[in-house]
Amino acid sequence: MGSEMEMINQFVNQLAMCELLSAHSLIQPSMAFECDQIQTFIKESYFDNNYNAFIKWWDAVVVPTVGELQSMLESRINGSQTLK
């Protein structure tokens, strides 16, 4: 299971970016489709379509990464505004 978790964690940043772009309504349909495909692949391949286990993983791993990306984005935006 350890190597499986390493494989799945390779998708974390991509999924977090998808989530962040979606939250800001910046995601294009083709990218949204790809993001959905990745989520489906992970849910089916690593969690045997167990939605509850997938959501627990998502909340524990992807959500904090989204928070980190959002924080970096906000600090960059705020930094740009103070430089003007």
N, C-alpha and C positions, 0 to 999 in steps of 0.2 A: 504493500500500500504506500510505502514511502516514496518510491519512484513515481507512482501514479500521482501523488500530491505534487511532486516536483513538476511533472508534466502539466497538470492542471493550473498550477500557479504561473506558468508561462503566459497564460491567457489573462491574468488578473489586470495588468495595466491596460490591455486593449479593451477589456470589458468595462473597466472604470472610465476610460476615455469615452467610450460609447455612451455610458450613463450620464457623464458630465455634459457631453454635447447634446444629448437628448433633453436634459434638464433645462438647457439654455435655448432649446428649439433651434439648434444649429446643425443637426444631423441631416444628411441627405438621404433620400430613400434607398439608394444602393448600399450605402454604409449601414443604414438601419437593418436592411435585409441581412447583410453579412454579420452584424452583431447578433441578430436573432439566431442565425445559423450556428454561431459559436456557442451561444447559450444552450441551444437545443443539443448540440453535440456533447457538451459537457454534462448536461442533465442526463442524457441517454447513456453515454459511455462511462461516466465515472460515478453516477448516482443511481443507475438502473431505473431511470424515470421516477425516482423517489423525490417528489417535489419538496417535501418537508426537509429532507437532508440537503437538497440543493439550496433552498432558501436559507437554511442555517449557515451553510458555507458562504453563500453570497453576503449575508449580513455580517459574518465574522471576518471576511477577507476582502470582498470587493467594496463594500460600503466604506470602510475606513480609508481605502485607497482613493475613492471618489472624494472623500473629505480632504485628504491631503492635496489632491489636484485642485480642488476648489479653493483651498487656502492659498496655494501657490498662485493661482490665477488672480485672486483678490489682491494679494500683496503686489503682484506685478501691475495690476490696474491702478492700485492706490499709489504705487511708486511712480508710475507714469504721470498721474495727475498732479503730484507734488512737484515734478520736474518742470511742468509747463509754466 
